[in-house]
Amino acid sequence: MMNKEIAYDHANPVILSYLLSHVSHGDSILDVGCWSGKLGATLLTHKKCIIDGIEKENNKGKLAIQRGYQRVLLKDINALTDSDIKRKYDWIVLGDVLEHVIDPDTCIQILKNKLKYNGCMAVSLPNIGFLWYRWLHLMGRWQYEDTGIMDRTHLRFFTLSSMKKFFENNGLDIIFYHSLNAVQRKFFFFEYLGILFPSLFALQCVFVVKPKNI
C-alpha cells in the first residue's frame, strides 16, 4: 500500500529528490494540494524558493503558511479557475492530486498556462494497473479503502499507459519518469520484473512534464 504520509502530506520522495536536484535557488513553485506544506518547507530550507500553495482545508493551509509558503489559495481544486492563479511559476507540483479531480484535463490546462517559459510540472499518480489490483478486479472485487490506490476519495483512475496518453493529449512532453516499485522491498527479485514491466509492478508513477515545443 502507498504510505499514508506520502498520499496526504505530499512529501513524495521521488518528486522531492528531483526538485532538490533541479530547482534553482529562488525559483517560484506552486504546490497544488499542498496540505500542511511539508514538501515546500524542505525546498525552502535547501533552495530558498518562493512557494505558493493551493489547499482546500483551511487548517492545513494555515500550517503551510507557518512553514514559509507566501500565499495559499484556500479552494477545492475541482472549482479552480484561470483567474484564481495570479502569477506564473517555474515549477508546479501535483503530488497525488489529479486522481481526486473530476476533470483532470481542464485542471492540467489551467495549470499548464501558469508555467513560465521553460517551466515544468512534477506530477505523481497511483497506478490502478498494479498487478495485485488487476487480480482483484479480475475476480470481480472493486473495494474502496481508506488510503492507497483504491482510496475512496479517488474520482479518476490511471494506468501507466493512460497516464502517458493523458500528458500527450494535453500537449505535455515527458522529460522524466520513475515508477515506484514498493514490492521489491519485500521480494528483491521483483526489482528486475519492475524494470521490465513497470505497468504491472508500479504502485505509483512520477512524471516531470513540460509544454510541447518549448
Secondary structure, DSSP 8 states (H G I E B T S, - for coil): ---HHHHHH---HHHHHHHHHH--TT-EEEEET-TT-HHHHHHHHHH--EEEEEES-HHHHHHHHHTT-SEEEE--GGG--GGG--S-EEEEEEES-GGG-S-HHHHHHHHHTTEEEEEEEEEEEEBTT-HHHHHHHHTT----BSSSTTBTT----B-HHHHHHHHHHTTEEEEEEEEE-GGGGT-TTHHHHHHH-HHHH-SEEEEEEEETT-
